[in-house]
Amino acid sequence: MRELAVLAKYPFLHDTRQYIKDNGPSVGELLHDLPYERARTIGIERLDNALKNRDVGQRSLATDTDCIMEILSYPLARMVAVCIGDSYFKKRYALGEAYHVYTHLLNEPSSFLLSVAEELNVNVHHHPETNTIKIFFKDYLRNAPTRYKEWKMVNRGIGGGYLTISHKDLARILLESLRERINQELTTRDCDKGVYDVFSTDIQRFQNTLAMQKEKIEATPVGKVSIEKLPPCMKDILASIQSGENVPHMGRFSLVAFLSSLKLNTNDILKLFSTAPDYQEDKSRYQVEHITGASSSTEYKCPGCEKMRTYGICPVDKMDDLCKKVRHPLTYYSTKWKQEKKNT
């Protein structure tokens, strides 16, 4: 069993879950007993920080009590996140936990990262004689931010199905793997009435905040673009970016090309990408300007609906009646404008 401070930093580990199982309180005790009031407070703090700062926050781990309260706050935060019942919030919270872990992993030895990779089912090998880390190409493609030039497979070198990556690269890949795991776990769980009753005030506060944020986003145009008139595919990509997800390259490409066709400038487009966990303005600007033709001889066009489906970025379950009648996202947007003018 690892030290308490390690378990507190990495509450998703099997060892941490086992520690809670062997030494922790029952769910009822955790929700109601006075000794765990601090853990409940920290649990809400994790959620607040994740929503506001994309990181669940750093707290003192100087004593065993500090560590235990930190450990217990993790399952509490997850239970409350489920009860808030908002997919955007779950994604945001999952990112907050994953990014927090990432900041710690950067300072850990490679051997520790390898053990975390094993728990997350990421196929990685370390070669001590050359001090190199290699990752299986499928795990790389699933988790790496390949929208950036340095992450392209052709720039990595591949042999026997494995690519060479750095310590920092592995930490970034584990961030994405953990984010996805937490989000999936939250999505498959139901709210516990006992949890809702204890945290009802905070849950309602989060729900009200999220409702106001959504109203503001829908009411505030991006440049001269009306968010509420975007087709479901573009809304879906935009929502994923704003919640900090690692959106696939084709999703980002399609959104940039779409917004460029609507005459949105580079700076307005970049604002949408600034919430990404690994956002770098210079690299993002280069990519946006390349797609829009500002720094290249070609202005790329937004894919049509058929290609969007081929790329797997058409949210079929969110298609409305207009979606089924048009063949291109831009046609959807222009039709929405015409409908509004007709009705006014």
N, C-alpha and C positions, 0 to 999 in steps of 0.2 A: 504494500500500500504506500502510495506517495505521501509526501508531507502535506499538512493541512493547507499551507500557503499555495502549493501547486494545485491542489484540488479546488481552492477558491478562485484561482485565476482561470481554471479550465473546467467549469462545472458540467460540461457536456460529456466528460470522460466517463468510461465505465467505472473506474476507481471511485469517482465522486458519487456516482449513483449508488455504488455498493456501500460507500461510507454512510450515505443517508439511510439506506435500507437497514444497515447494521446498528447505527447509532442515533439516527434522527427520530424526531417525534412523529406521531401519527398525523394524518392530514387534519383531523379535528383539533389536535393540540396546536399544530402550526397555525391554524386559522384563528384560534381563540385564546390560547394561553398567554399570559403576560410576559413570560420569559422570551417569547418570540415576536414581541411587538416591534423590536428593532429590525428583524428580518422582514416583517411585513412592510415597514417603512422603506427599507432599501429596495424591496421588490417594486414598489411604485416608483421609486427614484430611477430604477433601471429603465422603466417604461418611459418616463418623462424625458430622460436623457436621450434615449433612442429616437424618440420622435423629434426632439429639438436639435440634437447634435450628431445623430448617426453613430453614437457610441454610448453604451450603457453607463459609462463613467467609472472613474478610478476612486477607490476608497481605501482607507488604511487597512492593512493586513498585518499589523504589528503584533497582535496577540492571537491566541487560539480562539478567543471569543469573537474577535473581528472576523477571522476566517470562517468560523461556523455560521455566523450571521450572513456572511456573503454567500456561502454555499446554499443555505436554506432560502435565500432571497431569489435564487434562480428558478426553482420550480414554482414559487409563488408568482413571479413575474409572468411565467409562461401560462399559468392557469388564468390569470387576470387578462392576459392578451387574448386568450381564446374567448373569454366572456365579453370582451369589447366587440367582438364579432365583425370586424372590418378587415377585408383582405389587404387593403393598403397598409393598415396599421400592422398587421402580422408581418408583412414583408419588411416594413421599416424596422420593426423590433428585431426580426431575424438578422437583418443587416447590422443593427446596433450591437448585438451579441457577437456576431462573427467579426466585425471590425475591431471590437475590444480584444478578442482573442488574437487577432492579427498583430496588434501592437505589442503584445507580449511575445508572440512567436518569433518576432524579429530578433529578440535578444536571447533566444534559447539555442542550445547546441543542435546541430543537424540530427543527431541521434534522437532527440526529443521530437523533432518535427516528423521524423520517420515513424515514430510510434503513434503520433496523432494521425498521420496519413493512413496507417493500418486500420485505426479505429473508424476512419471515415471511408474505408474501402477505396482509397486512392492508391493505385499500384505504382510504388516508387522504390528504387533501389539506390543504395549508397555504395560507392566503390572507394574504400579507404586508401588503396594504393595510389589513386589519382585524385582523391578527395573530390569526386564528382557525384552529382545526383542525377539520376535518370528516371523519367516518368513514362509510363506506357502511353502511346499516342492517343488512345481513346479517352483516357482520363484527362489528358492534356486538352483535347478538343472540347470536352464537356465542361471544363472549369476555367480555362485560360481566357483572358480578355484579348482574343485574337484580332480585335479591331485595330490594335496598335501594331505598327510595323515590326517592332522588335519581338512581338509575340507570334508573328506568322511562322508557320511550321518550316517554311523554306529557309528561314533565318536561324533555325535552331540546329539543324543537322540531325538526321534520324538514322538509327542503325538497329536492326533486329526488332523494330517496332517501338523503340525507346528514344526519347529526346533528352538532351542534356539541359538542365536548368540550374539556376543558382539557388542559394539558401533563401534569398528574398522572394524569388519567383515561386518557390514552393510554399512559402508562407501566404503569398497572394492567392495561389491556387487552393490552399486549404481554407482561406476565407470564403471563397465562393462555394466550395463543397459544403462547409458548415452552414452557410447562409441558406443554401437550398435544403439541407436536411432539416434545420429548425423550422423553416417555413412549411415544409411538407408535414412535419409532425403537428404543427399548430393547426393546419388545415383539416387534419383527420380527426381532431378531438372535439368533443362537445363541451359546452359550458356546464360546470358543476353549480347547482343552485346554492350550495353552501358557500362557494367562493363568491358568487354574485352577491349574496346577502351581506357578506362581510365587507366587500369592496364596492358596494353599489354606488356610493358617492363618487369615488374615483372613476369608476367605469362610466358613469353618466357624464362626468367632466371630460373624459377622453372622447366620448362619442359626440359631445357638443362641439369640442374643438375640431374634430375631424369634419363634422358637418359644415362648420363655418369655413374651414379651409377649402373644402370641395366647392362650396358656393362661390368663394373668392376666385378659385382657379377657373371655374366655368364662366364667371362673369368678366374676368380680366382677360382681354385678348393678348395673344403673343404677337407683338408687333401689331399688324392690322388683321391678324387671323383670329376668328371667333372659335374658341375651344368647343363650344357646344355644337357647332356645325361640323366638326371633324367626323370622318367615318370611323366606325368602331375599331378598325385595324390601327389607325393612327392614334386614337384615344388610348388604346391598349398599350402601344409602344411608349407613348408619352407618359402614361401612368407608371409603367415599369421603370422608366428612366428617373422619374421624379421620386420614386420610392427607393432608388439606389440599386436597382437590380443590374446584373451584368447582361445587358440586352445583346443578343446576337448581332453580328456585323450587318447582316442584311436588314435587320429591323432598324438600326440606326441609319443605314444608308437610305432606306426607303423614306424615313421620316425627314431626313435632311433634304432629299431630292423633292419631296412633296412640299415642304415649307419654302424651299427655294423657288419652286414653280409659282407659289403664291406671293413672290417678291419679298419674302422675309430676308432681312440682312444677316450677315454673319454673326454680329454681336447678339442679336435677339435669339438666334438658333443656339449659340453657345450657352446662353443662360439656362436653357433647358437641360444641358448636359452637365451642369456644374454640381449636381447632387450625386453624381456617380462616385463610388468609393475610391476610385483611382483616377479621378478627373485631373488632367493636366492641360491647362489652357493652350500652351503652345502646340502640343500634339493634336489636340482636338480642333484647334483653329486650322492647322494644316489640312486635316482630313475634310473639314467642312468646306474650306476654300477649294480643295481639289474636286469635291463632288459638285459644287455649285459653279465651277469653271472660273472662279476668281483667280486661281493660281495655275490653271491648266487650260489647254485649248478646247477641252470638252466639258460641256455642262450636262451632267447625267440626268436622265429623266426618272421619275418615280415609276416603279413597276405597276403593271395593271393587276386586276384582281386575280386572274388566273395564275400569274407568277407569284403573287403574294401567297396564294394557297400552296403552290409548289414549294416555296421557301419555308412553309410552316408558320407564317406570321399573320395569317388571316384567322381571327378568332371566330370560327364558324358558329360557336354557341352564342355569340353576341350579335350575329347578323340581324338586321331589322329588314322590314319590307323593302326599303329603298335599296339596301345592299343587294338584294336579289334581282334588282332591275338594272343595275349599272355594271359596267365592266372595268371601271377605273376609279380609284379613290378621289381623283380630282373632279370627276363627273358627279360623284356623291356630294362633294362640298359645294360645287356650283349650283346643283339642284336644290340644296338646302337654302341657299341664298335666294334663289328664285321663288321658292315656296314662301319664304318670309315676306318678300316684297309683295307677292300676290295677296297675302293675307292681311297686309297693312293698308 
